[in-house]
């Protein structure tokens, strides 16, 4: 059974993430203690809100460097995924720098309201880097639930993309670092499968 630490980053989705893990048989604890986080089999960085306050909380709790040094699988969810990148246009803040790229705001337009809220299709990349096992059983045009105003660019680390006004990264992976822009805990079977795949990745 996997032992998962959910980083206490102050995100409003922490409880639902832990419940989703519990349904999959994973033992999770909520912690902001660097030593506890470092000792976990896997780590999840959730997040809801804005990038600058979220990074400020991580700095206040002394978690920036410990998260950067993690060797076990790490999954960022929603804002947590955005924090994995080098910087964010939201608050002009430096982020964790585990994935190259800058988070930028989605632009409203005809039929495009910001924030992006609701179900959207996933497109799998043809030549994903990282570990394709994260998307095992998740097919092209499957749907996931999104709530966000900022998004990551398409890069060589993009494992799956989606489009809302423009194409952006929906799932990313590099080494043992992964991110999901959508909310797995609110994405029914697709989200449950992604979390199960994360729990099954080699630690």
C-alpha positions, -999 to +999 in steps of 0.1 A: +000+000+000+014+034-010+021+060+017+013+094+002+019+128+017-004+155+006+015+188+011-004+212+033-003+241+009-035+256+020-055+245-011-092+242-008-092+208-026-070+190+000-099+171+016-113+158-017-079+148-029-073+127+002-108+112-001-100+102-037-068+085-025-086+067+002-111+053-023-081+038-041-068+022-010-039+046-005-028+058+030-024+096+030-014+122+055-016+159+053+018+175+063+039+206+060+068+190+077+098+187+054+111+155+070+077+138+067+073+149+031+108+136+023+101+102+038+069+095+018+065+070-010+048+096-031+040+133-027+010+153-040+011+191-042-025+203-044-035+239-049-064+263-054-061+300-056-033+323-068+004+315-075+020+343-055+002+335-022+007+298-027+045+302-032+046+325-002+030+298+019+055+272+007+084+296+015+070+305+050+067+268+058+103+261+045+090+237+018+105+252-014+139+235-013+126+202+002+100+199-027+127+207-052+149+179-038+123+152-038+134+119-055+101+101-052+072+106-076+056+141-072+022+151-086+010+187-087-027+192-091-043+224-107-024+253-091+000+227-077+009+218-113+015+254-122+038+259-093+061+232-107+071+255-136+098+282-135+075+312-131+039+324-134+025+356-149+000+355-121+017+378-096+049+377-116+062+351-092+092+326-093+079+291-089+096+258-081+114+254-114+110+216-117+095+220-152+107+245-177+083+272-189+061+301-178+025+300-167+004+325-186-032+338-184-059+323-206-074+350-228-112+355-231-128+357-265-159+345-284-171+315-266-142+316-242-150+327-207-122+330-181-119+312-157-121+280-176-146+259-156-161+226-166-154+194-185-130+194-215-114+168-238-079+155-234-056+150-263-027+127-259+007+137-273+021+115-300+056+114-285+053+121-247+084+123-226+084+113-190+064+082-181+035+073-204+023+050-176+006+080-160-019+080-188-025+042-191-062+036-197-069+073-204-078+077-241-077+105-265-109+126-262-116+114-226-129+143-205-116+159-173-128+187-150-110+220-151-112+252-130-084+277-137-075+310-153-038+304-160-022+275-179+011+259-189+026+260-224+030+230-247+065+217-243+084+185-246+072+177-211+035+177-222+019+143-218-016+154-227-031+187-238-064+204-241-078+235-258-098+264-245-092+295-266-057+280-271-040+247-266-022+242-233-007+214-212-033+193-193-008+167-180+029+171-178+058+148-168+096+150-165+115+124-146+096+118-113+078+151-115+042+152-129+013+176-131-024+176-139-040+209-147-074+194-142-088+181-109-085+143-107-106+142-076-135+158-096-129+140-129-148+108-123-133+077-139-106+096-157-093+113-126-095+081-106-074+063-132-048+090-133-044+089-095-043+051-096-016+052-123+004+077-102+002+054-072+014+025-094+045+044-107+078+030-096+089+048-065 
